[in-house]
Amino acid sequence: MRRRDGTPLLVASGHATPLNRVELSGKGRGSNYDEAWPQKLLFNHPELLPTEQIEPGFGDIVSLCCELPLNFGAGRTGALDNVFATMDGGMLFVEAKLWRNPEARRTVVAQAMEYAATMFRMNYREFESAVMRARQAVPSTAGSLYGIIKERYEEADEAEFIDAVSRNLKRGRAIIAVVGDGIREDLELLSALLQTHAGHRFTFALVELGIYETADQLTRFITPSVLAKTALIERGVVQIAETSKRDQQIIITSPDTFSQLADKPRSIGLGEDEFYELLDKRDPGISTALKNFLLKADARGVTADWQRALNLKHAFPEGNPLNLGTIDKSGFLETGPSTWWNRTRIGAAYNGALASLIGGFVRSTKDEKESAVRNAAGKMPRLADFLPKHEQAWLDAISAYVDAAFKGAGAADSANTTELIA
């Protein structure tokens, strides 16, 4: 909440109490705030960070540590204020600043970038070791990086978590955030320069924590807001590949053919970026086929909903949106969601059309109320079974499904109208 937003009020039992903006700069007499205060606040309450606004589908974050020790080389050292991770290995690095002087404002972005670059030079074991050193004073029985995550999420898979963190460190894929009590405009302008750097695989965000108190200082109100963020633009990506122990090769991947179909470059999220990387690891080139498919599906009203997996959805005038299936990071397609929410009949027809393309069949479940496509071996089909060979047929099946759903909704509306007239 910024100055232009007005003065917030705390309303309780019919009484309105104005809340005063807290000066965290340390300039006021008797100020109890220093830069350790927002660090501890964020460590204890990671939910304050608006990650969903920065990266939709990023997932809930777990506090790993404060003051992560870093070695920049040439005798220079430092510490990153806060480090967080998700159950899926997503990473968030935070520099928390109180704006005491103009110099801090001019250097904070460069400092955050240097810290992140140092992090990206670490491998998993080095990162884990640094985190565990920084956590020595934290009450916890966790003896490893994965152990910290498992304390929060019992279902977390250790091998998948380690692989994901390793990939993200190697690719430089993370959210890098500068969090402060009063972000200034010069920083907002400076953050825009980050977007001009080719090859970035991170999202950079400026987050303001507006701190307000009642006059008696017994109640504190904290409002986080995203002031600015960069976007990862789908374009040529620069990667450095190790071809031997002594040699490195710079590889520039040109924009795929799918980008020629779009009106303008499209921003993508960190989860989407990793998703495509994992798909190609199993089925080389399948990400290009999927991107082409999604552009054509978008023209038919189908949107890509990026969560832990990719959900193909179409808006619907009543109830839940239509769901044409879910694609996971391993490249498997689950079409069962097409029959959810009392869409048994049209979903079965859709699944039948897809099954016929790959010589598979439709498996019914839950007393034949739901169904899904299975291949000839009775397994969940892969995305590569359909794309690019059956792209047009899949799009046609989607159109038929959507048309049937809307006709059904129209028939229901007509029936309701008839009942009202009668």
C-alpha positions, 0 to 999 in steps of 0.5 A, a space after each residue: 500500500 503506497 502513499 497514493 492509496 490513502 490512509 488505511 483504517 482498522 474497523 472493529 466493533 463499529 470504531 474506525 482507527 487510522 493506521 499510521 505508516 511506520 518509518 523503518 529507515 531507522 531515522 526516527 528516535 527510538 526506532 526498533 527496526 533494522 534490516 534483520 527485522 524484515 529478514 526475520 519477518 519473512 523467514 517466519 511468515 513466507 506467506 507474506 511474499 506474493 509469489 502467485 502474483 510474481 509467478 502464477 503456479 509457483 507454489 507455496 514456499 518454505 523458508 530455508 534460511 536467513 543470511 546465506 553465506 556467499 563467497 564471491 572470490 578475490 577475498 570478497 564475501 557476503 550473505 543473501 538475506 532470505 532463501 526459500 524453496 518450493 516442494 517442487 524445487 522452485 527457488 526464491 532469493 530475497 534481498 530485504 532493504 530499509 532505504 536509509 540512504 540513496 546509495 543503498 537504493 542505487 546499489 541494491 539491484 546490482 547487489 541482488 544480481 551478484 548474489 544470485 549469480 554466485 548462487 547459480 555457480 553452486 551445485 546442489 551439495 554446495 547449496 545445501 551445505 551453505 543453507 545448513 550452515 546458515 540454519 545452525 540457530 534454527 530449531 529443527 531436526 532436519 539434517 538436509 535440504 530435502 529434510 527441511 522440505 519434508 518437515 512441511 510436505 510429507 509427500 515430497 519426493 527426494 530424488 525429484 526435489 534434488 534433480 529440480 534444485 540442481 537443474 534450477 541452479 544450473 539454469 539460473 532459474 529462480 525468482 529474485 526479489 528485492 523487498 523493502 519498506 519504500 521502493 523508490 521510482 529509480 529502482 523501478 526504472 532500473 529493474 526495467 533494464 534487467 529485461 534487456 539482458 538476453 539469456 536470463 532464466 529468472 524473474 526479478 521482482 520489486 516487492 514493497 512491504 507497507 507497515 502500519 501501526 495503531 497509535 498505541 503500537 499494539 496492532 501492526 498491519 502489513 501489506 505486501 505489493 508487487 511494484 514491478 517485475 520482469 518477464 521471461 520472453 520466449 525468444 533465443 536462449 543463451 546456454 553454456 554447455 560443457 563440451 569437455 573438461 577444458 572447453 565450454 561452448 555457447 549455444 544460442 537456441 533460435 526462436 522456434 517456429 511457433 513464435 512465428 505464429 504469434 502476433 508478438 513475443 510472449 512472456 512465460 513463467 519459470 514453471 513453464 520454462 522448466 516444463 518444456 525443458 523436461 519434456 524435451 529431455 524425454 522426447 526431444 523436440 516435443 516442446 516445439 510441437 506442444 507450443 504450436 498446438 497451444 497457439 492453435 488451441 488458443 484460437 479455439 478458446 483453450 487456455 494453458 493453465 500452468 500449475 504443477 502440470 499443464 491443464 488445458 481449459 476452456 471457459 464455460 458460462 456455468 460451473 467449472 471450466 471445461 477441462 480437456 486434459 492434463 499434461 504432466 512434466 513427464 509428458 503423459 496426457 490424462 484426459 479424465 478431467 474431460 468427464 468431471 463435473 457431470 460431463 460423462 457423455 461428452 467426455 466419453 465421446 472426446 476420449 473415444 475420438 482421441 483413443 481412435 487416433 492411437 489405437 487405444 481404448 477408453 477406460 471407464 471408472 467410478 461406475 462409468 461416470 468418468 473415463 480416460 484415454 489409454 493406449 493399446 497397452 492399457 497405459 496413460 498415453 504420452 503427448 508424443 502419441 498425439 503431437 505433431 502427427 495428430 495435431 489437427 484431429 486433436 484440435 477437431 476433437 476439442 472443438 466438437 467437445 466444446 460445441 457439445 458442452 455449449 449446446 448442452 448448456 443451451 438446452 438446459 437454459 431452454 428447459 429452464 425457460 420452458 418451466 418458468 413459462 409453464 
